[in-house]
Every structure is written in C-alpha cells, then in structure tokens.
Amino acid sequence: MNLLSNKSARTRIIVSLFLTAIPIRAFAASKLNDILTNITDTFNEIIGILFIIATIAFFWGIIRYLASAGDEKAKKDARNLITWGIIGLAVMASAWGIAEILDAYFLIPFGGIRLGY
C-alpha cells in the first residue's frame, strides 16, 4: 500500500515534519523584541520548508512528465503537479516578500531598542 495514498497517514507525516522542523522557542520571553524576533524567525523557517516542498513538487512533476512517454493521463497529472509546484513557489515568494516588507516597516527587532522591561 502506498504510504502517501492514505489521507490520515499523509496528514500525520506533514504534521510530524512541521513539528520536528520548528525548534522549540522560549515563549516565556518577557521582552516584546524577543517575542517578535522569535515569531519572525519561525515564520522564515516555515516559509523555507514550504519553498523546499514546492520545489520538490515542481521537479517531481517534471520527472513524471518526462517518464510518462505516451500515457496522456500521466502527462496530464504531471502537468498538474508542475502547475501546482509553480503556484506554490509563487505563493511562498509572495509571502516571504510581504513578511520582509512588514519586517522592515515595523523595524523588527526595533533597531536595538529594548521594549518590555
């Protein structure tokens, strides 16, 4: 049985990858600066992981397209995977760009100003 064909198994794999890839943060930080920096770092890590997943999906679609030699359904599925990989890359690039703009606009980590003492 294909492990990724089962929806609950796929969900468990995604959740476990998500939880193991994000380091445990010290949420007991009393300084706003530290909290915002932790949120920014965590968001950047999530975006990086999703970039990797979208890139793998894109290249996997290319490999499947090249290997589908003559099978129209396989070509259609591969094109669909390539399309969703490109969409995923575009969404992740946009999210990363918006996060960087907000980061610069709100001056995280506040240019050395310590808040929350």
LUMZA-120408 format. One record per residue: residue in three letters; x, y, z of N, C-alpha, C in turn. Coordinates in pm, 1 decimal. Each point is the difference from the previous one (the first is absolute). Layout:
REM residues N
{residuo: Ala	nx: X	ny: Y	nz: Z	cax: X	cay: Y	caz: Z	cx: X	cy: Y	cz: Z} .
...
END
This chain:
REM residues 117
{residuo: Met	nx: 84.7	ny: -117.8	nz: 0.0	cax: -84.7	cay: 117.8	caz: 0.0	cx: 89.0	cy: 123.8	cz: 0.0} .
{residuo: Asn	nx: -32.0	ny: 93.3	nz: -84.6	cax: 76.6	cay: 122.5	caz: -8.1	cx: -26.2	cy: 84.5	cz: 124.1} .
{residuo: Leu	nx: 106.5	ny: 39.3	nz: 68.5	cax: -12.5	cay: 74.1	caz: 125.7	cx: -66.4	cy: 135.4	cz: -20.4} .
{residuo: Leu	nx: 28.2	ny: 65.7	nz: -112.0	cax: -53.9	cay: 133.3	caz: -21.7	cx: -141.5	cy: -1.3	cz: -56.8} .
{residuo: Ser	nx: -54.8	ny: -116.0	nz: -31.9	cax: -135.5	cay: -5.0	caz: -52.0	cx: -102.9	cy: 7.8	cz: 112.4} .
{residuo: Asn	nx: 37.1	ny: -35.1	nz: 120.9	cax: -88.9	cay: 6.0	caz: 114.2	cx: 0.5	cy: 142.5	cz: 55.5} .
{residuo: Lys	nx: -117.0	ny: 63.0	nz: 6.2	cax: -8.1	cay: 140.2	caz: 39.9	cx: 44.1	cy: 21.4	cz: 145.0} .
{residuo: Ser	nx: -38.2	ny: -88.7	nz: 89.9	cax: 39.4	cay: 18.0	caz: 140.0	cx: 150.3	cy: -19.9	cz: 17.0} .
{residuo: Ala	nx: 58.7	ny: -91.7	nz: -73.5	cax: 145.4	cay: -20.1	caz: 7.0	cx: 72.2	cy: 122.0	cz: -55.8} .
{residuo: Arg	nx: -51.4	ny: 52.8	nz: -108.9	cax: 59.3	cay: 119.8	caz: -59.6	cx: -9.0	cy: 117.1	cz: 97.0} .
{residuo: Thr	nx: -113.7	ny: 15.5	nz: 66.7	cax: -17.4	cay: 107.6	caz: 97.0	cx: 96.7	cy: -16.6	cz: 116.4} .
{residuo: Arg	nx: 14.5	ny: -122.7	nz: 49.5	cax: 93.9	cay: -24.7	caz: 110.1	cx: 143.3	cy: 30.2	cz: -40.2} .
{residuo: Ile	nx: 36.9	ny: -32.9	nz: -122.2	cax: 135.7	cay: 28.1	caz: -46.8	cx: 23.1	cy: 149.8	cz: -7.5} .
{residuo: Ile	nx: -95.6	ny: 73.1	nz: -55.2	cax: 14.4	cay: 144.9	caz: -12.2	cx: 8.7	cy: 65.0	cz: 136.8} .
{residuo: Val	nx: -86.3	ny: -40.5	nz: 92.2	cax: 1.7	cay: 57.5	caz: 134.6	cx: 130.3	cy: -33.0	cz: 71.1} .
{residuo: Ser	nx: 47.3	ny: -122.6	nz: -12.1	cax: 124.4	cay: -36.5	caz: 68.1	cx: 119.2	cy: 73.8	cz: -59.2} .
{residuo: Leu	nx: 3.2	ny: 18.4	nz: -133.3	cax: 106.9	cay: 79.0	caz: -60.2	cx: -5.4	cy: 143.9	cz: 47.2} .
{residuo: Phe	nx: -121.1	ny: 52.8	nz: 7.6	cax: -17.9	cay: 137.7	caz: 44.9	cx: 48.5	cy: 17.0	cz: 143.6} .
{residuo: Leu	nx: -35.7	ny: -93.8	nz: 86.7	cax: 36.9	cay: 12.3	caz: 140.8	cx: 148.1	cy: -25.4	cz: 25.0} .
{residuo: Thr	nx: 62.4	ny: -86.1	nz: -78.3	cax: 141.5	cay: -26.6	caz: 21.9	cx: 89.3	cy: 104.2	cz: -64.8} .
{residuo: Ala	nx: -51.0	ny: 70.4	nz: -99.7	cax: 83.1	cay: 98.1	caz: -69.1	cx: 6.0	cy: 133.1	cz: 72.7} .
{residuo: Ile	nx: -94.6	ny: 25.8	nz: 85.0	cax: -3.7	cay: 127.7	caz: 70.5	cx: 60.4	cy: -19.1	cz: 138.8} .
{residuo: Pro	nx: 110.3	ny: 66.0	nz: 25.8	cax: 58.5	cay: -14.6	caz: 132.9	cx: -92.6	cy: 58.5	cz: 106.6} .
{residuo: Ile	nx: 7.2	ny: -58.4	nz: 115.8	cax: -81.8	cay: 49.2	caz: 110.6	cx: 54.1	cy: 135.4	cz: 43.3} .
{residuo: Arg	nx: -87.4	ny: 95.1	nz: 3.9	cax: 38.1	cay: 137.1	caz: 36.1	cx: -29.7	cy: 24.5	cz: 147.1} .
{residuo: Ala	nx: 71.9	ny: 93.3	nz: 56.3	cax: -24.0	cay: 39.1	caz: 138.7	cx: -112.3	cy: 103.1	cz: -1.2} .
{residuo: Phe	nx: -123.3	ny: -47.8	nz: 16.7	cax: -113.6	cay: 89.6	caz: -5.2	cx: -20.8	cy: 75.7	cz: 129.9} .
{residuo: Ala	nx: 83.1	ny: -27.8	nz: 98.4	cax: -11.8	cay: 70.5	caz: 126.5	cx: 77.6	cy: 131.6	cz: -2.4} .
{residuo: Ala	nx: 41.2	ny: 41.9	nz: -117.1	cax: 76.5	cay: 123.7	caz: -11.0	cx: -86.3	cy: 117.5	cz: 41.5} .
{residuo: Ser	nx: 57.8	ny: 85.4	nz: 80.9	cax: -76.7	cay: 112.8	caz: 48.8	cx: 21.4	cy: 123.9	cz: -84.5} .
{residuo: Lys	nx: 88.9	ny: -6.6	nz: -92.6	cax: 30.8	cay: 117.5	caz: -81.6	cx: -71.0	cy: -11.2	cz: -134.5} .
{residuo: Leu	nx: -69.7	ny: 103.7	nz: -36.2	cax: -73.1	cay: 3.0	caz: -126.9	cx: 94.5	cy: -21.2	cz: -117.5} .
{residuo: Asn	nx: 118.2	ny: 56.1	nz: 11.0	cax: 99.2	cay: -14.1	caz: -105.3	cx: 34.6	cy: -146.8	cz: -23.9} .
{residuo: Asp	nx: 20.4	ny: -75.4	nz: 106.6	cax: 32.6	cay: -141.9	caz: -12.6	cx: -116.2	cy: -79.4	cz: -57.8} .
{residuo: Ile	nx: -120.3	ny: 32.9	nz: 41.6	cax: -118.4	cay: -69.8	caz: -49.2	cx: -17.5	cy: 24.2	cz: -149.9} .
{residuo: Leu	nx: 12.2	ny: 125.7	nz: -44.1	cax: -15.3	cay: 30.8	caz: -142.3	cx: 111.7	cy: -61.7	cz: -82.4} .
{residuo: Thr	nx: 120.9	ny: -3.2	nz: 53.6	cax: 110.6	cay: -63.8	caz: -70.3	cx: -24.9	cy: -150.2	cz: -13.4} .
{residuo: Asn	nx: -50.2	ny: -63.7	nz: 105.9	cax: -31.5	cay: -143.2	caz: -6.4	cx: -109.2	cy: -28.4	cz: -102.1} .
{residuo: Ile	nx: -102.0	ny: 84.0	nz: -4.7	cax: -108.9	cay: -17.7	caz: -97.1	cx: 54.8	cy: 13.9	cz: -141.9} .
{residuo: Thr	nx: 83.6	ny: 101.3	nz: -22.0	cax: 58.5	cay: 21.3	caz: -132.2	cx: 87.5	cy: -118.2	cz: -41.2} .
{residuo: Asp	nx: 83.3	ny: -48.3	nz: 92.7	cax: 86.8	cay: -114.2	caz: -30.2	cx: -81.4	cy: -125.2	cz: -31.7} .
{residuo: Thr	nx: -104.0	ny: -24.7	nz: 78.1	cax: -84.7	cay: -116.6	caz: -22.6	cx: -69.7	cy: 9.0	cz: -135.9} .
{residuo: Phe	nx: -52.5	ny: 117.0	nz: -32.3	cax: -66.5	cay: 19.6	caz: -128.4	cx: 97.0	cy: -22.5	cz: -115.3} .
{residuo: Asn	nx: 121.8	ny: 51.0	nz: 13.2	cax: 99.9	cay: -19.0	caz: -105.1	cx: 36.0	cy: -147.7	cz: -16.1} .
{residuo: Glu	nx: 5.0	ny: -75.1	nz: 109.8	cax: 27.2	cay: -142.9	caz: -8.6	cx: -113.6	cy: -74.2	cz: -70.6} .
{residuo: Ile	nx: -123.4	ny: 37.0	nz: 32.2	cax: -116.0	cay: -63.2	caz: -64.3	cx: -0.2	cy: 29.6	cz: -149.9} .
{residuo: Ile	nx: 26.4	ny: 125.4	nz: -36.5	cax: 5.0	cay: 37.2	caz: -141.4	cx: 110.1	cy: -78.4	cz: -71.7} .
{residuo: Gly	nx: 114.1	ny: -16.1	nz: 64.6	cax: 108.8	cay: -77.4	caz: -60.3	cx: -38.5	cy: -144.3	cz: -24.0} .
{residuo: Ile	nx: -66.7	ny: -61.1	nz: 97.8	cax: -44.4	cay: -138.6	caz: -14.0	cx: -102.0	cy: -12.0	cz: -113.4} .
{residuo: Leu	nx: -93.1	ny: 94.1	nz: -7.6	cax: -100.8	cay: -4.5	caz: -106.5	cx: 61.7	cy: 25.8	cz: -137.3} .
{residuo: Phe	nx: 105.8	ny: 83.6	nz: -7.1	cax: 74.2	cay: 18.7	caz: -124.6	cx: 59.1	cy: -132.8	cz: -45.7} .
{residuo: Ile	nx: 59.2	ny: -72.9	nz: 93.2	cax: 61.0	cay: -129.0	caz: -33.6	cx: -106.1	cy: -98.2	cz: -51.1} .
{residuo: Ile	nx: -114.5	ny: -4.5	nz: 69.2	cax: -107.6	cay: -91.4	caz: -41.6	cx: -51.7	cy: 36.3	cz: -139.6} .
{residuo: Ala	nx: -20.4	ny: 130.6	nz: -27.0	cax: -49.1	cay: 42.6	caz: -131.3	cx: 102.9	cy: -29.5	cz: -108.9} .
{residuo: Thr	nx: 127.7	ny: 16.4	nz: 30.9	cax: 104.9	cay: -29.3	caz: -97.4	cx: 5.4	cy: -149.3	cz: -31.1} .
{residuo: Ile	nx: -11.0	ny: -82.5	nz: 103.1	cax: -1.3	cay: -144.8	caz: -20.4	cx: -121.2	cy: -40.7	cz: -84.3} .
{residuo: Ala	nx: -116.5	ny: 58.8	nz: 28.9	cax: -120.6	cay: -31.4	caz: -78.1	cx: 19.5	cy: 38.8	cz: -146.6} .
{residuo: Phe	nx: 59.3	ny: 114.5	nz: -24.0	cax: 24.2	cay: 46.0	caz: -137.3	cx: 92.3	cy: -96.0	cz: -74.0} .
{residuo: Phe	nx: 113.4	ny: -32.2	nz: 60.7	cax: 94.4	cay: -89.6	caz: -67.3	cx: -53.8	cy: -142.4	cz: -12.1} .
{residuo: Trp	nx: -77.1	ny: -44.8	nz: 97.5	cax: -61.8	cay: -131.8	caz: -9.3	cx: -98.8	cy: -3.4	cz: -117.1} .
{residuo: Gly	nx: -71.2	ny: 109.9	nz: -20.1	cax: -90.8	cay: 9.5	caz: -114.2	cx: 74.9	cy: -6.5	cz: -132.2} .
{residuo: Ile	nx: 116.2	ny: 65.0	nz: -5.5	cax: 81.4	cay: -4.8	caz: -122.1	cx: 47.5	cy: -142.7	cz: -26.1} .
{residuo: Ile	nx: 47.4	ny: -66.9	nz: 105.2	cax: 46.8	cay: -138.0	caz: -15.5	cx: -114.3	cy: -90.4	cz: -46.3} .
{residuo: Arg	nx: -117.6	ny: 15.9	nz: 60.2	cax: -114.7	cay: -81.9	caz: -40.1	cx: -42.9	cy: 30.0	cz: -143.3} .
{residuo: Tyr	nx: 10.1	ny: 127.1	nz: -40.8	cax: -36.5	cay: 36.7	caz: -136.5	cx: 94.5	cy: -65.0	cz: -100.1} .
{residuo: Leu	nx: 129.1	ny: 2.3	nz: 29.3	cax: 97.4	cay: -60.3	caz: -90.1	cx: -13.6	cy: -151.9	cz: -4.0} .
{residuo: Ala	nx: -41.6	ny: -58.2	nz: 112.8	cax: -11.2	cay: -146.0	caz: 6.4	cx: -134.0	cy: -51.7	cz: -52.5} .
{residuo: Ser	nx: -93.8	ny: 87.1	nz: -31.3	cax: -134.5	cay: -44.0	caz: -38.0	cx: -12.4	cy: -42.2	cz: -145.7} .
{residuo: Ala	nx: 99.9	ny: 11.3	nz: -76.5	cax: 11.0	cay: -37.6	caz: -141.2	cx: -125.0	cy: -65.1	cz: -61.0} .
{residuo: Gly	nx: -90.0	ny: 81.9	nz: -49.1	cax: -114.2	cay: -50.2	caz: -74.1	cx: -128.6	cy: -14.7	cz: 79.3} .
{residuo: Asp	nx: 7.3	ny: -6.6	nz: 130.5	cax: -119.5	cay: -15.1	caz: 83.0	cx: -58.4	cy: 138.9	cz: 27.5} .
{residuo: Glu	nx: -112.3	ny: 30.0	nz: -63.0	cax: -58.6	cay: 134.1	caz: 8.9	cx: -47.7	cy: 34.1	cz: 141.4} .
{residuo: Lys	nx: -55.9	ny: -97.1	nz: 70.5	cax: -46.2	cay: 26.6	caz: 136.1	cx: 117.7	cy: 32.5	cz: 91.5} .
{residuo: Ala	nx: 110.3	ny: -73.3	nz: -16.2	cax: 119.1	cay: 26.2	caz: 81.0	cx: 59.0	cy: 136.7	cz: -33.5} .
{residuo: Lys	nx: -3.6	ny: 37.2	nz: -128.6	cax: 48.4	cay: 132.6	caz: -38.8	cx: -86.3	cy: 109.8	cz: 61.4} .
{residuo: Lys	nx: -131.4	ny: -21.3	nz: -1.2	cax: -90.7	cay: 99.3	caz: 56.8	cx: 24.4	cy: 13.8	cz: 150.5} .
{residuo: Asp	nx: 16.7	ny: -112.3	nz: 68.9	cax: 27.6	cay: 3.8	caz: 143.9	cx: 132.9	cy: 69.7	cz: 28.2} .
{residuo: Ala	nx: 100.5	ny: -27.3	nz: -82.5	cax: 130.8	cay: 62.2	caz: 17.8	cx: -8.2	cy: 150.5	cz: -25.0} .
{residuo: Arg	nx: -72.8	ny: 40.6	nz: -104.1	cax: -17.7	cay: 143.7	caz: -26.1	cx: -71.7	cy: 68.3	cz: 115.1} .
{residuo: Asn	nx: -98.1	ny: -70.1	nz: 57.2	cax: -72.3	cay: 54.3	caz: 114.8	cx: 95.6	cy: 19.7	cz: 118.7} .
{residuo: Leu	nx: 87.5	ny: -97.1	nz: 23.1	cax: 96.6	cay: 9.9	caz: 109.4	cx: 99.3	cy: 113.4	cz: -25.0} .
{residuo: Ile	nx: 44.8	ny: 15.4	nz: -123.5	cax: 90.3	cay: 110.1	caz: -34.2	cx: -68.5	cy: 133.8	cz: 23.9} .
{residuo: Thr	nx: -126.1	ny: 10.7	nz: -41.9	cax: -75.2	cay: 124.1	caz: 18.8	cx: -14.0	cy: 34.2	cz: 147.7} .
{residuo: Trp	nx: -36.7	ny: -99.3	nz: 81.4	cax: -15.4	cay: 25.9	caz: 142.9	cx: 134.1	cy: 29.5	cz: 66.8} .
{residuo: Gly	nx: 106.8	ny: -58.1	nz: -50.2	cax: 132.9	cay: 32.4	caz: 52.3	cx: 36.5	cy: 144.4	cz: -28.1} .
{residuo: Ile	nx: -29.5	ny: 46.2	nz: -121.3	cax: 27.6	cay: 139.8	caz: -35.1	cx: -87.4	cy: 93.5	cz: 82.3} .
{residuo: Ile	nx: -127.3	ny: -35.4	nz: 17.0	cax: -89.1	cay: 82.8	caz: 81.8	cx: 51.1	cy: 5.5	cz: 143.8} .
{residuo: Gly	nx: 43.2	ny: -115.3	nz: 53.0	cax: 54.2	cay: -3.1	caz: 135.1	cx: 123.3	cy: 86.8	cz: 14.6} .
{residuo: Leu	nx: 89.6	ny: -5.0	nz: -99.1	cax: 119.7	cay: 84.5	caz: 4.3	cx: -36.7	cy: 147.9	cz: -5.1} .
{residuo: Ala	nx: -98.2	ny: 35.1	nz: -83.2	cax: -41.4	cay: 140.0	caz: -9.7	cx: -63.2	cy: 48.2	cz: 130.1} .
{residuo: Val	nx: -83.4	ny: -83.5	nz: 60.9	cax: -64.2	cay: 38.1	caz: 126.6	cx: 104.5	cy: 15.2	cz: 109.7} .
{residuo: Met	nx: 96.0	ny: -92.5	nz: 6.3	cax: 103.4	cay: 8.7	caz: 103.6	cx: 89.8	cy: 121.7	cz: -21.1} .
{residuo: Ala	nx: 32.7	ny: 31.0	nz: -125.6	cax: 79.9	cay: 119.3	caz: -27.6	cx: -76.1	cy: 126.0	cz: 40.2} .
{residuo: Ser	nx: -129.9	ny: 2.4	nz: -27.3	cax: -81.6	cay: 115.2	caz: 38.4	cx: -9.1	cy: 13.0	cz: 151.4} .
{residuo: Ala	nx: -21.9	ny: -110.7	nz: 68.5	cax: -8.9	cay: 3.4	caz: 146.0	cx: 131.7	cy: 45.0	cz: 60.6} .
{residuo: Trp	nx: 110.6	ny: -49.8	nz: -54.5	cax: 130.6	cay: 40.3	caz: 50.9	cx: 23.5	cy: 148.9	cz: -24.7} .
{residuo: Gly	nx: -36.6	ny: 48.5	nz: -118.8	cax: 15.7	cay: 142.7	caz: -31.1	cx: -84.6	cy: 87.8	cz: 89.5} .
{residuo: Ile	nx: -124.9	ny: -38.7	nz: 22.9	cax: -87.4	cay: 77.7	caz: 89.1	cx: 55.5	cy: -0.7	cz: 141.8} .
{residuo: Ala	nx: 49.7	ny: -114.2	nz: 45.3	cax: 57.6	cay: -8.0	caz: 134.7	cx: 122.7	cy: 90.5	cz: 11.9} .
{residuo: Glu	nx: 83.4	ny: 3.5	nz: -102.9	cax: 118.3	cay: 86.3	caz: 4.6	cx: -38.9	cy: 147.6	cz: -1.2} .
{residuo: Ile	nx: -102.9	ny: 35.2	nz: -77.1	cax: -47.5	cay: 139.0	caz: -1.9	cx: -53.9	cy: 38.4	cz: 137.3} .
{residuo: Leu	nx: -81.5	ny: -86.2	nz: 60.4	cax: -53.0	cay: 28.2	caz: 132.9	cx: 111.7	cy: 5.2	cz: 103.8} .
{residuo: Asp	nx: 97.3	ny: -87.9	nz: -13.6	cax: 114.5	cay: -1.8	caz: 90.0	cx: 74.8	cy: 133.2	cz: -5.9} .
{residuo: Ala	nx: 22.9	ny: 50.4	nz: -121.0	cax: 69.3	cay: 128.2	caz: -16.1	cx: -87.5	cy: 116.5	cz: 45.4} .
{residuo: Tyr	nx: -130.0	ny: -7.5	nz: -25.6	cax: -90.2	cay: 109.3	caz: 36.2	cx: -12.6	cy: 14.8	cz: 151.1} .
{residuo: Phe	nx: -14.2	ny: -111.6	nz: 70.1	cax: -16.1	cay: 5.0	caz: 145.1	cx: 132.9	cy: -6.3	cz: 74.5} .
{residuo: Leu	nx: 111.2	ny: 2.0	nz: -73.4	cax: 135.0	cay: 3.4	caz: 56.1	cx: 26.2	cy: -111.7	cz: 100.8} .
{residuo: Ile	nx: -39.1	ny: -121.4	nz: -36.1	cax: 29.7	cay: -112.4	caz: 85.8	cx: 145.8	cy: -36.4	cz: -21.4} .
{residuo: Pro	nx: 83.6	ny: -5.7	nz: 98.0	cax: -21.5	cay: 3.5	caz: 143.4	cx: 15.4	cy: 138.6	cz: 61.3} .
{residuo: Phe	nx: -58.1	ny: 98.3	nz: -55.7	cax: -7.7	cay: 136.1	caz: 53.3	cx: 135.4	cy: 67.6	cz: 11.7} .
{residuo: Gly	nx: 92.3	ny: -37.1	nz: -83.0	cax: 128.1	cay: 69.3	caz: -9.7	cx: 72.2	cy: 17.7	cz: 132.0} .
{residuo: Gly	nx: -6.9	ny: -97.7	nz: 87.0	cax: 71.6	cay: 6.1	caz: 126.5	cx: -78.9	cy: 61.2	cz: 113.9} .
{residuo: Ile	nx: -119.8	ny: 51.1	nz: -26.0	cax: -82.1	cay: 53.9	caz: 107.2	cx: -58.7	cy: -116.7	cz: 77.6} .
{residuo: Arg	nx: 19.2	ny: -2.1	nz: 126.6	cax: -50.8	cay: -110.2	caz: 82.1	cx: -135.4	cy: 39.9	cz: 57.9} .
{residuo: Leu	nx: -100.6	ny: -80.1	nz: -31.4	cax: -133.7	cay: 26.0	caz: 49.0	cx: -39.8	cy: -106.5	cz: 102.5} .
{residuo: Gly	nx: -91.0	ny: 31.6	nz: 87.0	cax: -56.7	cay: -98.0	caz: 91.7	cx: 80.3	cy: -23.5	cz: 126.0} .
{residuo: Tyr	nx: 83.4	ny: 93.2	nz: 39.1	cax: 75.8	cay: -19.0	caz: 124.4	cx: -90.5	cy: 14.9	cz: 119.0} .
END
